[in-house]
Amino acid sequence: MSQLRSGATSDDAGISQGGLMRRGLPLLLVALTLTAMSPDGATGQQPPILSGPLAKLDIKPAQIEARATPKGTLTVAMHFALDPGWLDPLEHSYAVTMQMYDYLVHDAMIKPMPHAWVSYGLAEHAEMAADFRRAAFRLRPGLKFHDGQPLTTADVKWTYENFKGAYAKVFQDKLEHVQVIDDRTIVFHFKEPFIDFMDLYNGGVSGIGWIVPRHYYEKVGRDGFKARPIGAGPYRLVSQQAGAQMVFEAFDGYWRRTPATRTIVVKGIRDPATRMAGLQTGELDLAFGMTGKLLPRLMSDRTLRWDPNFTGPWWLMFPGYSEPGSPFRDKRVRQAVSLAINRPFLVKQETQDISKPWGNWISPENRDALQGQDAPVPEYNVEKAKQLMTQAGFPDGFEVEYLPFPPYFDMGERILTDLRAIGIRGKLQSLEGPAFRAKIGQGRKGVPGHRTIVQNIDPRAGGSKSRATRQVDPADRARRALFRAALRELVCPRHRSARAAGGQGGRQILGHAERALSVAVGGVGGQGRSLRGLMKRYVLVRALYSVVTLWLLVTIIFGLVRLTGDPVAMKAEAGADPAYVAQLRHSWGLDQPLHRQYLGFVSRLLRGDFGHSFEKSLPVRDIYFERLPNSLKLGFAAFLFSLALGVPFGMLSALKVNSWWDSAGKMVALLGLSMPGFFVGLVLIIIFGIQLGWLPVLGKGPSAVVLGEPSTWITFWFRDWAHLVMPAFALGWYFSGAMLRITRSGMLDVLGSDYIKLVRLKGVPESVVVAKHALKNSLIPVLTFAGLNLLVMVNVAIVIEVIFNWPGVGQLLYDALSNRDFPMVQGVVLMSGLMIVLLNFTIDVLYGYVDPRIRLSR
């Protein structure tokens, strides 16, 4: 049913709007605040705002429930990284996932709700002139933002005029002016009939109807608002860690009612096995995207419940099918493909017969979708499909490229198996989600050729990606209520060795040698350069090398990230408004020539500015230094573990060479080097997280570093240690094996040296020989290796951080690479490179200071 009916005609002919209203994942959070509700009586009899004939609007009254006390915490895991940009309606994208956060933090003038396609929100009354050139709204009385400031029509006007998201050009081109009658009444005047206005202004379609506070936005700015937004919605943001976690708390002043759940914690967990482990350990209450191989295991677990969420049909696309040379141009080939697909078998394998075959590529949640007899499920008939292929001139079939929607590669293989029965042979391309979206977003440029099949899904939140919830104790009423609501939607040792071996005589010999070296150097060129002068020159040369290395790193990473493709194609879906795409490209600086982008990038770096993240819409520097303490905590813990295991076992193996101690040490080193960290991590999760339940498997806990408060640095390191045990062990396991082998090798070399033999001949106790003479010298290569390992653990522990959902620098880099977030990739790589260059420079300087031979040779 259409939202608008013309009031100027006698037959009230409906005007179709093309099915713009959708329901899906955003309504899950709405359901948390609505159970048994009463209609909004304020919209009954309203005095008119506009003069003249009016169009009839099909906008349902809001349903308001009596206020209650919010209780409990709901922890939700999403199957993608979280974007702080979703918290800013002014930059609303085409991604409907963003609406989940619209419904949480903000409120719209009109919006979809569970009881209606379109219902009143902040507005209690709306009007549209019969000529569609004026639209008017009246706000509810007493509306407030989270900071207690009143929401007025001045905020509505400012939001409209400053909107930069999807459909922004349409709204701006159509607008003549905005008339603010009073604090509660506003009228939009258009240059020409704007028939689609009510549909497009609906909060379910665009972001322009979600009202933001003008006073706060102008005060904190674009970046400040995304980091700490406030709105007029049922929840206010308490804290967030960009890309990893957001914490929301119920807003007691929400006009509709106080939400039932006190706190909602949303986590971005990309790995399905990690989400599954979180459900099983009770760290998660709700998780999305639990289909495929994990589904049978999930359904067999009696403590978990699976909710199908039928909102996203699958379909196959044939890019360029209408062009000459494409076999899919013949309708009979496309029909044969449909007949060859065994849909019941796919339903059985992918969703254990819970989902249902559907005869329309448009979701049944769309109000204009054909359903039932109008969209029958296609039959499965291989023989008929072969006949059609023969009639079309392809009796032996043909080769195709097959692009499945990631990560549903198993489903793609099953479809290819069905197509081989009629001769269509395909090669499956396994692409990451961002690469897939970029290809599809570029249209024929991204998918050239005429023999490609694309397996796609309705790109809306929820879709066929089902959600799973954790069962709760029936006796716990508060927990049961939450569950129902959730379902609803180094120093060189050479000098010391000489002194130890020769006593006072050794010191005298060393002194003569240094003086002779100084004289010899002074005679070169007649300049009489001293060792101090050589040291200065050496430091300057090493510093120059470091600068050149950083410049090369800057240039290489700038070029490499741009070879991965166009990030705009991933942000804007296929068929997006060209004006929105151009505005997005301009805001990211990608409309400039490559050399200007490079010069701008370098000039910003010199000012300490790494740019803004494309994905997270915040300064890269702020996000990086927010994540860095978490990586330092994990890296130091893994570093200490590798030292504690590798050094003692390495020493013991060297002291007890060829004994069973030595054999045990070699075995530990072999296991450490041969067992990858992700395997060790998964084993730990299964044993200590799921089966025994001793340790949590997700994240780092609530500990955080607050800038400007030094005391948090102390509490940060010692809080939530239980979350640290398994990821630190998994990360440090490999390095402990390498540390053991290097310690053993260095110890054996030192123990076999002449000066150690001399010390033993003097009758020095063996414990003193080992602790005082051998250990110090043998640790030199160990410490150098350990320092480099620490940097690696801090900066590139990508796999471990993803498996344990640890919000560190490694996970940040993984998300940035997956989404072609150029500034974030550049910032993380450059900061890691800077650390390595500084460490190498420091080591080189120390080596040159303690060993004059290095200064002379370089």
N, C-alpha and C positions, 0 to 999 in steps of 0.2 A: 504494500500500500504506500502511495506517495505521501511525503510529508506535507506537500502544498497542494491546495486545490484553489483554483481561481474563483474569486467571489464575484467577478464581473459578468459571468455567464449564468444562464438559467439551469444548465445541466450539470454544473460542477464537474467539468471534465478533469480527470487526473492528469498531472504533468509528471512523467517518469523522470527520475534523476539518475538512472543508471546504477542503482544499487550501491550508493556511496556509504551507507551505514553498515558497519560490521560489528560483530561482537566476538570476543575471544578472550585472550589472556587478561586484558585490562579489567574485565568484569570480575575476575577472581578476587581482586582486592576490594572491589565494590561490595562483593558478597560478604566481606568481613564486617561490614558496617550495617548490613541489612538482613533482618530475619523476618519477623512478622511485623509489617509496617502499615501505617494508616496513610491515606491520601493527603496531599497537601491542600488544605482548605483555602489557602491564601489566593489561589488562582481561580477561584470560582467566579465572582463578579468583580471585574476590574474596570475602572473608568478608562475610556479610550485615550490614546496618546496622539494618534494621527487623525487627520480629518479626511473625509472622502471615503470612497469604497475601499474595502480591505479584502485581501486574500484570506481564505480560511486555512489556518495552520493546524496540523495534526501533531501537536506537542502535548504529551501527557503530563499531568501534574506530578510533582515530586511526591515521594512517599517518605513520611517522617515517622520515626519511632521514638518512643519515650527514652530519655537518657538513662544510661546504666553506668556502672563502674567498670572500666576496662581492666582486664586481668591477663596475666600470663605473657609468654613470649613465643612467637612463631618464627622458626628459622627456615628460610627458603633458599634452595640452591637453584640458580639458573644455569643453563648450559652454554653460557657465553660470558665474556668479560663485561663488566658494568661500565657504562659511560657517564661521567658527570654531566656531559652535555645534554643528557636526557632530562635533567632537572631544570632546564631553561626552555620554556615554551616559545620564547621569541625566536629560537633557532630550530624549531620543530622540523624534523626530517620526515621522509616517507616511511621510516621504520615504525610499524605499529607497536613494536615492543616498547617504544617510548611512552605510549599511552598508559602503561602500567604505572609509571612514575608520575604522569599527569594526574591520575586518579588518586595517588597517594598524597602528594604534596600540594597540588593545586586544585582549583575548581573552575568549571567552565560555565558560561552563560546557559547553554543547553548542551546536552550530551546523552549518549546511549546509557541506559540502565537496564538491570535485569527484567524489569516489568514493561519496558517500552523501547522501541527503536530510538525515539527522541523524547527526552523528558526535560523539564525545567531544572536548572541548577541554581546558579547565582541569581539568574533572572526569575522573577515570579510571574512575569507577563511579557509577551512579545507580540508584535504586529508587523504585517507586511502590506504595503499599499498594493492595490489591485494592479497598478501599472508596474510594479516591482522596481520602483525607483526610490523607495524609502523603506527603511526597516527601523523599528523602534523596540526598545527594551526598558523594563522597569525592574530595578534590583530589589531584592528582599531587604527589609529593614534590619539594621543591626549587624551587618556583615563585618567581619574582622579578619585581618591577616594574623599570622602566627605571633607577630610582635605586638599585637594589641591595637594596632592602628586601623582605622576604619577603611573598608573597601568602598570606593565611590566610583561614579561614572568617569571621574578624571583618570582613574587607573584603567578603565575600559578603553577610553579614548587613546591614552598613551600606549597601551598594549597594541592596539590596532595600528597606530601610526609608526611604531618601531618594530613591527614584526618583520623578520627576515627569513622565515622558513619556507616550507613548501607552499605553493600557491600565493606567495607574497606579491608577485607581480600582478596577478589577477585581481587581488584585493585593492592594490594601490591604483591600478589603471582604472578600475571601475568607480573608485571613490571620488566624489565631488567635494564634500566636506562633512565633518562630524559636528553635530549640534548637541551640546550639553545643556539640557533644560534645567536640571537641578542635580543634587547629589545622587539621586536614584533613577533619573530618567535621561535617556540618551537616544538620539535619532541619527541614523546614517543616511546621508543623501548620496545618490549615485548619478553618474553622468548619463547612464542609459539603463534600460531594464536589466536588472541583475537577478535573473530567475533562480540561479543556483545558490544564491547567497545563504539561505537558511541551511541548505545541505552542507555547503562548504564551511560555514561558520560553526557548525556542529563540532563539538569536541572529539567526536569519533573519527573525523576526517582530517582536520588540520589543527595547528596549535594556536591560531589567532584568537580562538574563543576562550582559551585558558588564561585567566587574568593574573598578571604579576604586579607587585607593588611598585609604583613609580618612585616613591621616596627612597625605598631601600635599594632598588636597582641603580639609581643615579648615584647613590652614596657609595656603594661597594664596587660598582663597575661590573663588566661582563664576566671577568674571571672570578671576582669575589662572589658573584651570585651563584655561579656553578659550583663553587666550593662550599658555600654556606647559603643555600637558597631558603627563602621563606615564601609561603603562599597562603591560600585560604582553604586548603584541603583538609582531610580528616587526620593526616599525620604530618608531623614536622620532622625534618632531618636532624638527628642528633649528632652523627658523625659519619664520615665516609673515608675510605681508603681507595683512591681512584683505581677503578678497574677490578677491585677485589671484594669490597664489602661496603654496604650501606646499612645504617641503623636508623630506624624511624620510631618515633614515639607518638602515642595518641594525643591529638589536640582536643582538649576539653571544650574549647569554644566553637567547635564546628557546628554550623547551623542545623544540619540534618539530625545529628545525634552524635554522642561520644562513641567512638569505635569500641567494639567488643574486646579487641586484643590490645593490650597495653604497648607491647614492643614488637616490631617486626624487624628481623635481621635478614637481609638479602645478601647472599654470597654468589660470586661468579666462579663456578667450578666447571671447567671445560671437559675434564676427563670423566666419562660415564662411570668407570670403575670406582673412582673416588667418591662420586655422588652416591653410588650404591653402598659403599663402605660407611659413609656418613649416615645413611638411613639405618643401616643395621646396627651401628653403635649408638644410635639415639642422638647424635650430634645434629641431625637434620630432621625436621618435621615434614618437609615437603620438598620434592625434587622434580625437575622437568627433564624431558628427553630420555625416558627410560624404556626405549623400544629395542628391537633387534636381539642380539645374543644374550643380553642381560635379562630380558623379559621373563623367560622360563624360570630362571633362578629367583627373580623377584616375586613371581607369582607363587612359587613353592614355599616362600618364607611366610609363615603365618603371622608374623609380627608386622608385616607390611601390607598395604592395600594399594591397588592400582586403579587409577581413574582414566577412562579412555580419552575423553576430551575430543569429540569428533568435530573438528573445525577446519581441517586442511586436506583437501583431496590431492592425490598425486596425478600427474599427467605427463605425456610425452610431447615434446616439441620437435619440429623439423625445420630448423633455420634455413631460409632460402627455398622453401618447398615450392613456392610459386614461380621460381625462376627457371628458364630453360636449362636443361641439363640435369635437373634434379629428378631422381626416380620417384620422389614423394610428390611430384607435381600431379601424377596420376592418382586420382582419388582411390582407385582400387588397391594401390599399394598401401595407402594409409589404412584402408579398411582391413587389409590382410594383417597388418601389424596389430590392429585392435583384436581381431579374431584369434590371433596366435597367443595372446597373453592369457595365462591361466590365473585369473584374479582370485578365485577361492584358494588356490595353493599359496599365492603371495600373502593373502590374509592370514592363512594358517602359520606360515613361516615367520612373518614379521610381527604379528600381534596376537598369535595364539588364538585366532578366530574371534577376537574381541572386536576388531574394527569390521567394517562392512564395505563391500563393493559399492561403488557410486557411479552413476551414469552421467555425471556432469563434472567438468573441470572447475566449475565455480562452486564454492563452498555452500553447503546447506544453511550456514549461518547468515549468508547474504539474503536480504529480504526479497530480492528479485530473481533468485536462482530457481531454475526449473527443477522440479522434484517429482517423485512418484512416477506416474504413467507418462508424464511429459519428458522424463529423462530416464528411460529404462537402462538397466545394467547391460552392457554389451555381452553378447554370447561368446563362448569359447568353442571354436570350431576350426581345428587345424586343417582338415581336408578342404573346407570351403576357402580358407585362407590361401592354400596352395593353388586352388583353381583361379583365384583372383590374381595371384602373382603370375601365373601362366598367361592369363588374358592380358595382363599389362605388359607382357613381353619380358618378364624376368623369371623364367622357369627354374633357373639355377640360382636365383637370388643375386646378392651383391654384397660388397664389403662396406661397412659403415664405421664411423667413430662414435663411441657411446660415452656421454658425459653424465654420470649419475650425480644427484644432489648429495654432497658430503654431509655426514659420514656414512650414508646408506649404500655402501659399495656392495654388500652382500645381496641386497635387493636388486641392484643393477646386474649382478651376475646371474640371478635367477631370471630376470627379464631377457637377458641375452640368450640364455639357454632355451627359453621359449621361442625366440626369434630364429634360432638356428634350425628349428624344425621346419621352417619355410624357406630356408636358404639364406637368410640375412645373417651374415657373420660379422661380428663386431669386436673391436678392441677397446676395452674399458680404460678410460683415463681417470686415475685417482687424483683429484685435485683437493687442496685444502679449501675450506669454505670461502675465504676472501678471494682466492684465485678464481673459484667457480663463479662467484657473484660478479667479479670484474669482467670475466668473459661474457657472461650473459648481458651485463649492463652495457657493453659496447656494441651489442647487436651483431650485425653481419661482420663488422670489423673484428670483433672478438671471436666469432665462430664462423670463419670463412668456409668455402667449399659447399658442396651440395649433398653430401652424404654423412650427415651428422644427426644423431638422435640425442636429445637432451631430456633427462629425467628430472622433473621439477616438482615443486610443491608450493601451495599457496604461501607466499612469503610473509605470513602474519604470525604474531606471537601465538604460541600454543601449537596450532596446526595438528598434525598427526603425532607430534612429539608428546607422548603421553606423560602424565605426571604420576609420581608415586608418593605415598605418604606413609608415615610410621604409625602403626596401631598404638593405641593408648589403653591404659588400664580403665576398664569400664567403671570402676568405683571412683575414679578421679573425675569429678564433674567438670571442673575447670578445664582439665586437659581434653575431655571429651568434647566440650563446647568449641575449643580451639580447633580440634580435629575436624569437626563438622564444618566449621566456618572455612577452614583451609580447602576442604574438598570442594567447597562452593567456589568456587573460583581460584856486616860481618868483619871480624878482625883477623889479619894474617898472623899465624903462630910462629913464623920462622925465627924471630928474635928470641922468643921464649925457648924454643927448642935448642938454640945454640947455648943459651945460658944454662939450661938444664944439663946439657951434655958436657960442657966444659967449665962450669963454675965461673970464677972470676976471670980465668984465662979466656974463656969464651967471650966475656964482655969486652975485654981488651982487643981481642982479634976483630970483633965486630966493629968496634970504634975505629980501628985503623982502616978497615975495609971501607967504611963510610967516608972517611977523610980522603982516601985514595980515589974513591969514586967522584967526590966533589972536585978534586984537583983535575982529574981527567976531563970532566965535563967542562970545567972552566976554561980549559985550553982550546976548546972548539971555537973557531972563529974569533978568538981573542976577546970575547965579550964577558967572560968570567961569570956565566950565569950560574946561580946557586940552585940548590934543590927547591927552594921556595919559589923561585921564578918559574921553574919547570912545573911546579904544582899548579900555579895560576894558569899557565898556558894549557895544561892538561884539563883543568876544570872548564875553561872556556871552550875548548874543542869538544869536550863531552856535552856541554850545554848546547852548542851549535848542532851537534848530531841529534840531540833530543828534540830541538825545535824543528829540524828538517823532518824527523820521523813523525812528529805530530802533524805537520803540514801535509805530508804524504797520506797520513791516515784520514785527515779531513777530506782531502780530495778524492781518495778512493771510496770512502763510505758515501760521499755525496753522489758519486757516479753510480755506484752499485745499487743503491736503493731505488734509483730512478730507472734502472733496467728491469725492475720487477713488474712494472705496469703502472696504470693510472689509478691512484686512490679515489678519485672522484667517481669513477665507475662503480666502486664498491659502496660508496655512501649514497649515491642516487640510483634508484632502481631503474630498470629498463622502462623507457617511455616517460621518464620524469620531465617536468617542465624545463625546457631549455634555459629559461631565465633563471630558474633555481640552480641549475647546473653551472651556468656562467657565474652567478653570484658566489657559489661555493668555490669554484676554481679561483676567482679573484680574491676571496678572503684568505685562501691558502697560499696565494702568491704563485700559483701554478700557471697563470696566464702570461707570465713574463718569459722572455728568452732565457735559455739555460744559463748563459754566462751571467746574466743579471741575478738569477736565482743564486748562483754560486757566490758572487760578490756580496750579495745581501746576507747570505749565510755566514760568510767569513767575517763580515763587519759586525754582525750580531754576536758571533763567538768572541770577538775581541772585547765586547762590552759585557761578556758573561751571560748572554741571552741565547738560549738554545731553541727559542721559538715556542710555538703552541702545538700541542698534540692534536693531530687530526681526529683521532678516535675519542680521546678523553676531554678535549676542548679546554684544557688548562695548560699553564706554562709547564714545559718539560722539566725545567729546573725544579719547580715545586714538587712535581710528582716524583722525580728521581730521588730527591733528598727525603721525601716522605717514606719511600720504600727502602732506602739505603740502610737505616738502622736495623730493619728486619733481616736484611742480607748479612750485615755485620754480625748480628747475634747468631744466626745460623752458621756463618762461616767460621767464627771464632770457636763455637762449640765443636764443629766438625774438625777444626784444626787441632784443638786440644785433644780430642779423641784420637786423631791420627798420630799425634806425638806420644800420647800415653800408651798406645798399643804398639806403634812401630819402633820407637827408640829402645825401650827396655827389651823387647823381644829380639831386636836386631843385635843389641849388645850381648844378650845371653847366647844367641846363636853363634856369635863370633868367639866368645869366651869358651863355649862348649862345642867347638867345631867338630863335625863328624860324629856327634853324639845324637841321642834321640831328641835332645833339646834343639839341636841344629835342624834335624829333620822336621820337627814340629814347626819351627820358625819358617822353614822353607815352604811348608804346606800352607801356613797362614798367609805368607806372601803370595803364593800361587793363587789361593782362593780370592785374595783381595784384588789381584790384578785381572783375574779371569771372570769374576762375577760382577756384572755391571750394576751400577747404583740403583737403576729402576727396578731390577729384579730383586735386589735385597730389600728395597722399599716395599714392594708388593708383598713379599714374604712376611715382612714385619707387620704390615697392615692386617694380613689374614690371621696371623698367629696372635699377636699382642693386642690388636685393635678389635677384630671381629670375634674370634673364638674365645680368647681369654678376657677381653674387655678391660685390660689393664691401662691402656694408653689411648688418648684421643687420636684421631686420624686426620683431622682437618685443621688447617690454619695455625695461628700462633697464639690464640687466646686474646683477651681484651687488652693486654699490655701495650702501651704506646709511648712514644717520646713526644713531649709537648715542648715546642720551641720556646725558649725564654724561661723555662723552669728546669734548672740543672738537677733538681732532686729526681726528676723522672728518669734521668739517665741511670741512676742507681737502681731504682725499682724496676726499670725496664729489663735489666739483665737477669734479675733473679725471680721475676714473676713468670708464671705459666711455663715452668720448666717441663711439665709433663708433655706439652705440645712439642717440645724441642727434641725429645729423646730419639724418636724414630727417624725424623729427617736428618738429624745430626749424625746418627750412626750410619745411615744409608749413604750420606754424602762423604763421610770420612773413611768409610770402609776401603774404597779403592786407594786413597792416598796413604792409608796406614800400611798397606802391602808394599807400595813403592818406598815409603819411609823405612820400612823394615829392611828391605834389600839394600838401600843406600847406606843405612847405619851399619849393617853387617859388613858390607864391602869396605867402608871407610875404617871400621874398627880393625878388620884383618890387615889392612895396609899399614896402619899405625903400629899394631902389635908386632909386625914383622920388621920394623925399621931398626936401624943400628942404635939410635939413642935409647930406645926402649930396652934393647938388650943390655946396654951399658948401665942403665938404672937398675935392672934386675941383678947385674953382676955386683953392684954396690950393696946388695942385700936389702933393698927397699921392699917393704911388704907388698904383696901382689895387689891388695886392695888399694894401696896408695898409687901404685903404678897405673892401675886402671883408672881410678877416679881423678888423679891429679895430672897425669902425663898423657895417657892414651885418650881419655874421653874428650878432653878439650880439643885436641887436634882432629880427632875423627868427626867431630860435630860440625866442622866448617862447611863441607858440602851439604850436610844435612840441613843446616840453617838456611843456606842459600836456596835449596830446593823447597824448604818449608815456606819461606817468604813468598816465592812464586805461587806455591799451592794455595796459600791463603788468599791471594788476589783472585785466583781461579774460583775458589769456593765462594767468594763474596760476589763475584760479577757474573759468572756463567753457570750457576747451578740450576740450569733451566729445567732439566727433566725432574729432578728431585722436588723443586718448588711447584711444578705443575702437578705431580702425583699427590703431594701432601697439601696442595692448595696453599702453599706458603707465600704470602704477599710480599715477595722480595723483588730484587732487580732482575733476576733470571726470568721469573714469570712475566714481569713487565716487558722484557725484550721479546719473549715468545708472543705475547698478545700484539705487540707492535709489528713484528714480522708478519704475523698472520693477517693483519689488517692494513698492511702497507702504510703504516703510520710513519712517514719519512722523518719528521722532526724527532719523534721518540726514539726511533732506531739510531739516528745520528747521535742524539744526546747520550744514550746508554753506551754505545760503542766508544764514543769519544771519551767519556768519563772513565770507562774501563781501560782504554788505551793510555789515558793520562796517568792513571795509577801505575800501570806497568812501566811506562817510560820513566816516571819519577823514581820508582823502586830501582830500576836498572841504573839510572843516573847516580842515585845514592850509593849503590853497591860499587859502581865504578870509581866514584870519588874515594870511598873508603879503601878500596884496593890500592888505588894510587897513593893514598896517604901512608899506608903501612908498608908498602913494598915499592921502593924507588925504581926497581927494574921496570915496573909497569909504566911509570912516567917516562922513562927513557925510550921504551919501545913504541910509545904512542905519541 
